[in-house]
Amino acid sequence: MPYKIEQINKNIVSLELINDFTAEDAVNHAFDMDPILNRLGEAGVKAQFLVLTENLGKVSLEGRRAFSERNGDPRIGNTAVIGVNRFLKIVAQFITVASGKNNIRFFDDKEKALEWLENSD
């Protein structure tokens, strides 16, 4: 599995992307993420994401579509991305435009990323 999902506190979810992210991974990722999003939504809080991309390979077209659709979900709050390269910035711009939400920020430091997420609504 080219990703790891872990809820690291009451509403922050860590998503570590490892290797290439295929069309199959896009489907599996959504299936794995839904129980967490449902649980947080029932608690009345939005999921904040810490996305670790240091080991990410290529992201398939289906993967980019899945991320932009998921970003538009009202259960999703902000996303802090660590390990960004030029390609990922372009993908993130695509996601924000497609979802209509300007909620993705880039960080070099995990502590600063977590601080931003913890202070987000």
C-alpha positions in Angstrom: 0.0 0.0 0.0 1.6 3.3 -1.1 0.1 5.3 1.8 -0.3 5.3 5.5 -3.3 6.9 7.3 -3.2 7.7 11.0 -5.3 9.9 13.2 -2.8 11.7 15.3 -5.1 13.7 17.5 -8.8 14.6 17.8 -9.0 16.0 14.3 -5.6 15.8 12.6 -5.1 13.0 10.2 -1.6 12.1 8.9 -1.5 10.8 5.3 1.9 9.6 4.3 2.2 9.0 0.5 4.8 6.4 -0.4 5.8 5.6 -4.0 3.5 6.0 -6.9 -0.2 6.7 -6.3 -2.3 4.8 -8.8 -6.0 4.7 -9.8 -6.5 1.7 -7.6 -4.9 3.5 -4.7 -7.3 6.4 -5.2 -10.2 4.1 -4.7 -8.7 2.3 -1.7 -7.6 5.6 -0.1 -11.2 6.9 -0.2 -12.5 3.6 1.3 -9.9 3.7 4.1 -10.5 7.4 4.8 -14.3 7.4 5.0 -14.6 5.9 8.5 -12.3 8.6 9.9 -14.2 11.4 8.1 -17.5 10.0 9.2 -16.4 9.7 12.9 -15.0 13.3 12.9 -18.1 14.6 11.1 -20.4 13.0 13.7 -18.3 14.7 16.4 -18.9 18.0 14.7 -15.2 18.7 13.6 -13.5 18.9 10.3 -10.5 16.7 9.5 -7.3 18.6 9.2 -4.6 16.8 7.1 -0.9 16.5 7.5 0.3 15.1 4.2 3.8 13.7 4.1 5.1 13.5 0.5 8.9 13.1 0.9 8.7 9.5 -0.6 5.9 10.2 -3.1 6.4 9.0 -6.7 4.0 9.8 -9.5 0.3 10.6 -8.9 -2.0 9.2 -11.5 -4.7 11.3 -13.2 -7.3 9.3 -11.2 -5.4 10.1 -8.0 -5.4 13.8 -8.7 -9.1 13.7 -9.4 -9.8 11.7 -6.2 -7.8 14.3 -4.1 -9.6 17.2 -5.7 -13.0 15.6 -5.1 -12.1 14.7 -1.5 -10.8 18.2 -0.9 -14.3 19.6 -1.8 -15.9 17.4 0.9 -17.4 19.6 3.7 -15.8 17.3 6.3 -12.3 18.4 5.2 -10.7 21.4 6.8 -7.1 22.5 6.0 -4.2 20.5 4.6 -0.6 21.0 5.4 1.8 19.4 2.9 5.4 18.6 3.8 8.0 17.5 1.2 6.7 19.6 -1.7 8.4 19.7 -5.1 7.4 21.8 -8.1 5.1 19.0 -9.5 3.2 18.7 -6.2 2.7 22.5 -6.1 1.0 22.3 -9.5 -1.1 19.3 -8.4 -2.1 21.2 -5.2 -3.1 24.2 -7.4 -5.2 21.9 -9.5 -6.9 20.5 -6.4 -7.7 23.9 -4.9 -9.1 25.2 -8.2 -11.1 22.0 -8.8 -12.5 21.9 -5.3 -13.1 25.6 -4.9 -11.3 25.6 -1.5 -8.1 27.5 -0.8 -7.1 25.3 2.2 -3.7 23.8 1.3 -0.4 25.2 2.6 3.2 24.0 2.1 5.7 23.6 4.9 9.3 22.5 5.2 8.9 21.8 8.9 6.5 19.3 10.5 6.2 21.3 13.7 5.2 24.4 11.9 2.7 22.5 9.8 1.1 20.9 12.9 1.0 24.3 14.6 -0.9 25.8 11.7 -3.3 22.8 11.6 -3.9 23.0 15.4 -4.8 26.7 15.1 -7.1 26.2 12.1 -10.9 26.0 12.4 
